[in-house]
Amino acid sequence: MNNLSDVSNLNSEAIKVLLIEDNPGDARLIREIIADASSTRFELTHTERPSEGLRCLREE
């Protein structure tokens, strides 16, 4: 990145997060924490099993 427009474009893109968590309460808590990160946008995908997470990664 050589100029400020490249940096601003990076900041406007969502950070993709794959959450593999089988406890619904923990998953909800993590969603809330991520939602509170006001300066950064996140695109969260939640699965309960590692095999489901791997499938998501393959499809990406």
ABEGO torsion letter per residue (X at the ends): XABAAAAAAAAABBBBBBBBBABAAAAAAAAAAAAABAABBBBBBBBABAAAAAAAAAAX
